[in-house]
Amino acid sequence: MTQQAVLPGTTANGQQTTLGVMGGGQLGRMFVQAAQRMGYFTAVLDPDPASPAGLVSHYHVQADYLDEQALAQMMQRCAAITTEFENVPAGAMFTLGAHRPVAPSAQCLAIAQDRIREKAHFRACGVPTAPYAVITTAEQLAAVDEALLPGILKTAQLGYDGKGQVRVADRAGLAAAWEQLRGVPCVLERRLDLHGECSVIVARGWDGAMVTFPVQRNLHVAGILAMTEVFDGILPAQLAEQARTSACAIARELEYVGVLCVEFFVVADASAPGGSALLVNEIAPRPHNSGHYTLDACDHSQFDLQVHALAGLPLPMPRQHSPAVMLNLLGDLWFARPGEPQPADEQPRTPDWESVLALPGAHLHLYGKLRASRGRKMGHLTLTGATQQQVRETAQQAARMLGIALA
């Protein structure tokens, strides 16, 4: 499919060209800022009156994602519309897509929102996954292969950042976990011997053109991304190329338009060169936390490419100009650290940004959220420098200053 480019500036009827985004979180905020920098007006649909993206957008439609009048407003204002999180109802994008270009499509969102359909798509693309079984009935639960235990039981829908997942050791634990998850459709994955995790950000245009960012190595703590490292040699060359090729295959077979993150497990495999192999974990149909370093370490960010893809503009091949490490800043940093006295009436406090910003190559991004709470993504810190050793040492120093656990 091709689409005529939606150029910034004034339209024939005298209105400013506007790009829309469904969702008002930090990813929407950074998309809005990228679009505005290129001269677009922006509109955000989000029910939260204090949503980070809504606070900086030209228009904020404050309503539910399926509100018919709100969707009509977005169609009236916007030349094209994207999403900033994967759980925007696919039905809303289907309605919008009948009248305006939308990227990603409702079909792509529906697949990304369901682990069962997602894994079937991976296999159809010839991209290997962890061994798994679908569990939607008591009969499927009873028929689970013993080879999948111990494993991780994951809800088919609405799981992210470690939510909707339960580790199980045996059949009794599996049955209890499925009951704990209220018997909803699930996927059981065999627990893996992980060597690490990585991801690839790919952007695909309406004309099928694709570009990718370098492979990113990720560290998760308690199911939430804690750190991303990106520099030459982050993975063996063969694995890095396999990750990039697999990500492009997944995007191409989906006929995806926009920015897509594909996450992989790096697993032990004695039969593979170097003793490691890649298994695809999941996709995020949007820019991704692991790609935030691109704002400071690349000549085009993932949000720049989201704007280009949505508007039908040429996709530039991004170039990373500096080694980078990105640290996720959760709301926990605003409260007492483990081992410190815990006040009875705990109130948020401001982290020591002054010391952090004195570090070389420190780039602080706060998302404009009005309330800090534990586990909430409040911002990120990117460290750039001339060498990978320098940025890794500076990142470790920043983590110690802020009390960020990297293990």
C-alpha positions as CSV (number, residue, x, y, z in Angstrom):
1,M,0.0,0.0,0.0
2,T,1.2,3.5,-0.8
3,Q,0.0,6.9,0.5
4,Q,0.4,10.4,-0.6
5,A,2.8,12.2,1.8
6,V,1.2,14.3,4.5
7,L,3.4,17.4,4.5
8,P,3.7,19.9,7.4
9,G,2.3,23.4,6.8
10,T,-1.1,24.9,6.0
11,T,-3.7,22.8,4.1
12,A,-5.8,24.1,1.2
13,N,-8.6,25.1,3.5
14,G,-6.3,27.2,5.6
15,Q,-5.9,24.8,8.5
16,Q,-2.6,23.6,9.9
17,T,-1.7,19.9,9.0
18,T,-2.3,17.9,12.1
19,L,-1.1,14.4,13.1
20,G,-3.0,12.5,15.8
21,V,-2.0,10.0,18.4
22,M,-4.2,7.6,20.4
23,G,-2.8,7.6,24.0
24,G,-1.3,10.3,26.1
25,G,1.6,8.7,27.9
26,Q,5.3,9.4,27.6
27,L,5.6,7.8,24.2
28,G,2.8,10.0,22.8
29,R,4.5,13.0,24.4
30,M,7.8,12.3,22.6
31,F,5.9,11.6,19.3
32,V,4.1,15.0,19.7
33,Q,7.4,16.8,20.3
34,A,9.0,15.2,17.2
35,A,6.0,16.1,15.1
36,Q,5.9,19.7,16.3
37,R,9.6,20.1,15.7
38,M,8.9,19.2,12.0
39,G,6.1,21.8,11.8
40,Y,3.0,19.7,12.4
41,F,0.1,20.4,14.7
42,T,-0.8,17.5,17.0
43,A,-3.9,16.1,18.5
44,V,-4.0,13.5,21.4
45,L,-7.0,11.4,22.5
46,D,-6.6,10.3,26.1
47,P,-9.1,10.3,29.0
48,D,-6.5,11.6,31.5
49,P,-6.7,15.4,31.8
50,A,-3.1,15.5,33.0
51,S,-1.7,13.0,30.4
52,P,1.9,13.8,29.5
53,A,1.2,14.0,25.7
54,G,-2.1,16.0,26.2
55,L,-0.3,18.6,28.2
56,V,2.1,19.5,25.3
57,S,-0.2,18.9,22.3
58,H,-2.1,21.5,20.4
59,Y,-5.3,19.6,20.9
60,H,-6.3,17.2,23.7
61,V,-9.5,15.2,23.2
62,Q,-10.2,14.1,26.7
63,A,-12.4,11.0,26.3
64,D,-12.5,7.2,26.2
65,Y,-10.8,5.6,23.2
66,L,-14.1,4.2,21.9
67,D,-16.1,7.4,22.4
68,E,-17.8,8.0,19.0
69,Q,-17.7,11.8,19.3
70,A,-14.1,11.8,20.3
71,L,-13.2,9.6,17.3
72,A,-15.1,11.9,15.0
73,Q,-13.1,14.8,16.4
74,M,-9.8,13.0,15.7
75,M,-11.0,12.2,12.1
76,Q,-12.0,15.8,11.6
77,R,-8.8,17.3,12.9
78,C,-6.1,14.8,11.8
79,A,-4.6,14.0,8.4
80,A,-3.2,10.7,9.8
81,I,-3.3,8.9,13.2
82,T,-1.0,6.6,15.2
83,T,-0.9,5.0,18.6
84,E,1.4,5.2,21.6
85,F,0.6,2.0,23.4
86,E,-0.5,-1.4,22.2
87,N,-3.7,-1.7,24.2
88,V,-5.6,1.0,22.4
89,P,-8.8,-0.9,21.3
90,A,-8.3,-2.3,17.8
91,G,-11.9,-1.3,17.2
92,A,-11.1,2.3,17.6
93,M,-8.3,2.1,15.0
94,F,-10.6,0.2,12.7
95,T,-13.2,3.0,12.9
96,L,-10.5,5.7,12.3
97,G,-8.9,3.7,9.6
98,A,-12.1,3.7,7.5
99,H,-11.7,7.5,7.1
100,R,-8.0,8.4,7.7
101,P,-4.6,6.7,7.3
102,V,-3.8,4.9,10.5
103,A,-0.5,3.3,11.4
104,P,-0.3,0.7,12.8
105,S,-3.5,-0.9,11.4
106,A,-6.2,-2.3,13.5
107,Q,-5.2,-5.8,12.3
108,C,-1.6,-5.3,13.5
109,L,-2.8,-4.1,16.9
110,A,-5.1,-7.1,17.3
111,I,-2.3,-9.5,16.7
112,A,0.1,-7.7,19.1
113,Q,-2.6,-7.6,21.7
114,D,-3.0,-11.4,21.8
115,R,0.0,-13.7,22.6
116,I,-1.7,-16.6,20.9
117,R,-2.1,-14.8,17.6
118,E,1.3,-13.2,18.0
119,K,3.2,-16.5,18.4
120,A,1.3,-18.0,15.5
121,H,2.5,-15.1,13.3
122,F,6.1,-15.6,14.4
123,R,6.0,-19.2,13.4
124,A,4.4,-18.3,10.1
125,C,7.3,-16.0,9.5
126,G,9.8,-18.8,10.2
127,V,11.1,-17.0,13.3
128,P,11.8,-19.4,16.3
129,T,10.1,-18.9,19.6
130,A,10.4,-20.5,23.0
131,P,8.6,-23.9,23.2
132,Y,5.0,-23.1,24.3
133,A,1.4,-24.4,24.6
134,V,-1.9,-22.6,24.3
135,I,-4.2,-23.0,27.3
136,T,-7.8,-21.9,26.9
137,T,-9.6,-24.9,28.4
138,A,-9.3,-27.3,31.2
139,E,-8.6,-30.1,28.7
140,Q,-5.6,-28.1,27.2
141,L,-4.4,-27.5,30.7
142,A,-4.4,-31.3,31.5
143,A,-2.7,-32.1,28.2
144,V,0.3,-29.8,28.7
145,D,3.6,-31.5,27.7
146,E,5.9,-32.2,30.7
147,A,8.7,-30.8,28.7
148,L,7.3,-27.3,29.1
149,L,7.8,-27.4,32.9
150,P,9.1,-25.5,34.7
151,G,7.6,-22.6,32.7
152,I,6.0,-19.2,32.8
153,L,2.3,-18.9,32.4
154,K,1.3,-15.6,30.6
155,T,-2.1,-14.2,29.9
156,A,-2.9,-14.0,26.2
157,Q,-4.0,-10.4,26.6
158,L,-3.3,-7.3,28.7
159,G,0.1,-8.3,30.0
160,Y,3.1,-6.0,30.0
161,D,6.1,-5.1,32.2
162,G,5.9,-8.5,33.9
163,K,2.2,-8.2,34.6
164,G,-0.1,-11.2,33.9
165,Q,2.8,-13.7,34.3
166,V,3.3,-16.4,36.9
167,R,6.3,-18.8,37.2
168,V,5.3,-22.4,37.6
169,A,7.4,-25.4,38.6
170,D,5.1,-28.3,38.1
171,R,1.5,-29.4,37.1
172,A,0.1,-28.5,40.5
173,G,1.6,-25.1,40.3
174,L,0.4,-24.6,36.7
175,A,-3.2,-25.4,37.7
176,A,-3.0,-23.0,40.7
177,A,-1.5,-20.3,38.5
178,W,-4.3,-20.7,35.8
179,E,-6.9,-20.4,38.6
180,Q,-5.1,-17.4,40.0
181,L,-5.3,-15.8,36.5
182,R,-9.1,-16.6,36.5
183,G,-8.9,-19.2,33.8
184,V,-8.4,-16.6,31.0
185,P,-6.7,-17.7,27.8
186,C,-3.0,-18.1,28.4
187,V,0.3,-19.2,26.9
188,L,2.7,-21.5,28.8
189,E,6.3,-21.0,27.8
190,R,9.1,-23.3,28.9
191,R,11.5,-21.5,31.2
192,L,14.8,-20.8,29.4
193,D,18.4,-20.6,30.2
194,L,18.9,-17.0,29.2
195,H,22.2,-15.5,28.2
196,G,20.5,-12.1,27.8
197,E,17.8,-10.1,26.1
198,C,17.9,-7.8,23.1
199,S,15.6,-5.8,20.8
200,V,15.5,-4.3,17.4
201,I,13.6,-1.1,16.4
202,V,12.4,-1.2,12.8
203,A,10.5,1.4,10.9
204,R,8.4,0.5,7.8
205,G,6.7,2.9,5.4
206,W,3.5,2.7,3.4
207,D,5.6,1.7,0.4
208,G,7.3,-1.2,2.2
209,A,10.6,0.5,2.7
210,M,12.3,-0.5,6.0
211,V,15.1,0.9,8.1
212,T,16.4,-0.4,11.4
213,F,18.3,0.9,14.4
214,P,21.3,-1.0,15.9
215,V,20.5,-4.1,18.0
216,Q,20.0,-3.1,21.7
217,R,20.9,-5.2,24.7
218,N,18.4,-5.0,27.5
219,L,18.4,-5.7,31.2
220,H,15.1,-6.3,33.0
221,V,14.7,-6.2,36.8
222,A,11.4,-7.6,38.2
223,G,10.0,-7.7,34.7
224,I,10.6,-4.0,33.9
225,L,13.3,-2.7,31.6
226,A,16.1,-1.2,33.8
227,M,18.9,-0.6,31.3
228,T,19.6,-0.6,27.6
229,E,23.2,-0.7,26.1
230,V,23.9,0.1,22.5
231,F,27.4,0.1,20.9
232,D,29.4,-1.9,18.4
233,G,29.8,-5.5,19.4
234,I,26.9,-5.6,21.8
235,L,26.1,-9.0,20.3
236,P,28.1,-11.3,18.1
237,A,27.7,-10.1,14.5
238,Q,25.9,-13.2,13.4
239,L,23.3,-12.9,16.1
240,A,22.8,-9.2,15.5
241,E,22.2,-9.7,11.8
242,Q,19.7,-12.5,12.6
243,A,17.9,-10.2,15.0
244,R,17.6,-7.5,12.4
245,T,16.6,-9.9,9.6
246,S,13.9,-11.5,11.8
247,A,12.5,-8.1,12.9
248,C,12.2,-7.1,9.3
249,A,10.5,-10.4,8.3
250,I,8.0,-9.9,11.1
251,A,7.2,-6.3,10.1
252,R,7.0,-7.3,6.4
253,E,4.6,-10.2,6.9
254,L,2.4,-8.1,9.0
255,E,2.4,-5.4,6.3
256,Y,3.2,-3.2,9.2
257,V,3.4,0.6,8.9
258,G,5.2,2.7,11.6
259,V,7.8,1.9,14.2
260,L,7.8,-1.6,15.6
261,C,10.0,-3.1,18.4
262,V,10.8,-6.8,18.3
263,E,12.1,-8.3,21.5
264,F,14.3,-11.4,21.6
265,F,15.7,-13.8,24.2
266,V,19.4,-14.8,23.8
267,V,19.5,-18.4,24.9
268,A,22.1,-21.1,25.4
269,D,22.4,-23.4,22.4
270,A,25.5,-25.7,22.2
271,S,24.7,-26.4,18.5
272,A,24.8,-22.7,17.5
273,P,27.9,-20.8,16.6
274,G,29.2,-19.1,19.8
275,G,26.9,-21.2,21.9
276,S,23.9,-18.8,21.8
277,A,20.8,-18.5,19.7
278,L,17.9,-16.1,19.4
279,L,14.2,-16.7,20.1
280,V,11.6,-14.0,19.5
281,N,9.7,-13.0,22.6
282,E,7.1,-10.4,21.6
283,I,6.5,-7.3,19.6
284,A,5.5,-3.8,20.6
285,P,3.6,-1.9,17.8
286,R,5.0,1.5,18.7
287,P,8.3,3.1,19.8
288,H,9.8,1.3,22.8
289,N,11.5,2.1,26.1
290,S,14.6,0.4,24.8
291,G,14.8,2.8,21.9
292,H,14.8,6.0,24.0
293,Y,18.6,6.3,23.7
294,T,18.0,7.3,20.0
295,L,16.9,10.8,21.1
296,D,20.5,11.5,22.1
297,A,22.8,9.0,20.4
298,C,21.4,9.0,16.8
299,D,20.9,11.5,14.1
300,H,17.2,10.5,13.8
301,S,15.3,9.2,16.8
302,Q,12.6,6.4,16.8
303,F,10.0,9.2,17.2
304,D,11.3,11.0,14.1
305,L,10.9,7.8,12.2
306,Q,7.4,7.4,13.6
307,V,6.5,10.8,12.2
308,H,8.1,10.0,8.9
309,A,6.3,6.6,8.5
310,L,2.9,7.9,9.5
311,A,3.1,11.0,7.2
312,G,4.4,8.9,4.3
313,L,7.7,10.7,4.2
314,P,11.0,9.1,3.1
315,L,12.6,6.9,5.9
316,P,16.2,8.0,6.5
317,M,18.6,5.3,7.6
318,P,19.4,6.3,11.2
319,R,23.0,6.6,12.2
320,Q,24.2,6.1,15.8
321,H,26.9,8.6,16.4
322,S,27.8,7.8,20.1
323,P,27.9,4.7,22.3
324,A,25.0,4.9,24.7
325,V,23.5,3.5,27.9
326,M,19.9,4.2,28.9
327,L,18.6,3.9,32.4
328,N,14.9,3.7,33.2
329,L,13.8,6.1,35.9
330,L,10.9,4.6,37.9
331,G,8.9,6.3,40.6
332,D,10.8,4.3,43.3
333,L,13.6,6.8,43.0
334,W,11.4,9.5,44.5
335,F,11.1,7.4,47.8
336,A,13.3,5.9,50.4
337,R,15.8,3.3,49.1
338,P,15.9,-0.3,50.5
339,G,17.8,-0.2,53.8
340,E,16.9,3.4,54.5
341,P,14.4,4.4,57.2
342,Q,10.9,4.2,55.8
343,P,8.8,7.1,57.1
344,A,5.3,6.3,58.3
345,D,3.9,9.0,56.0
346,E,6.1,8.5,52.9
347,Q,6.1,11.6,50.6
348,P,7.9,11.8,47.3
349,R,11.3,13.6,47.2
350,T,13.2,14.9,44.3
351,P,16.2,12.7,43.2
352,D,19.6,14.3,43.1
353,W,19.5,15.5,39.6
354,E,22.2,18.1,40.2
355,S,24.8,15.4,40.8
356,V,23.6,13.3,37.9
357,L,23.6,16.2,35.5
358,A,27.2,16.9,36.4
359,L,28.2,13.6,34.9
360,P,29.7,13.7,31.3
361,G,27.3,12.9,28.6
362,A,24.2,12.8,30.8
363,H,20.8,13.5,29.1
364,L,17.8,13.7,31.5
365,H,14.3,13.2,30.1
366,L,11.4,13.5,32.5
367,Y,7.9,12.8,31.3
368,G,5.9,15.5,33.0
369,K,3.9,13.1,35.2
370,L,2.5,15.0,38.1
371,R,2.6,12.2,40.6
372,A,5.4,9.7,41.4
373,S,4.6,6.2,42.5
374,R,6.6,3.0,42.8
375,G,7.0,1.1,39.5
376,R,5.7,4.1,37.4
377,K,7.9,5.2,34.5
378,M,8.8,8.8,35.3
379,G,11.6,9.4,32.9
380,H,14.9,8.0,31.5
381,L,18.6,9.0,31.6
382,T,20.8,8.4,28.6
383,L,24.6,8.5,28.9
384,T,26.6,9.1,25.8
385,G,30.4,9.3,25.3
386,A,33.3,8.6,23.0
387,T,33.8,4.9,24.0
388,Q,31.7,2.1,25.3
389,Q,33.9,1.8,28.4
390,Q,33.3,5.4,29.3
391,V,29.5,5.3,28.9
392,R,29.2,2.0,30.9
393,E,31.3,3.4,33.8
394,T,29.3,6.7,33.8
395,A,26.0,4.7,33.7
396,Q,27.1,2.6,36.7
397,Q,28.0,5.8,38.6
398,A,24.7,7.3,37.8
399,A,22.9,4.2,38.9
400,R,24.7,4.2,42.2
401,M,23.8,7.9,42.8
402,L,20.2,7.3,42.1
403,G,19.9,3.9,43.8
404,I,18.9,2.1,40.6
405,A,19.3,-1.7,41.0
406,L,20.9,-3.3,38.0
407,A,20.8,-6.9,39.2
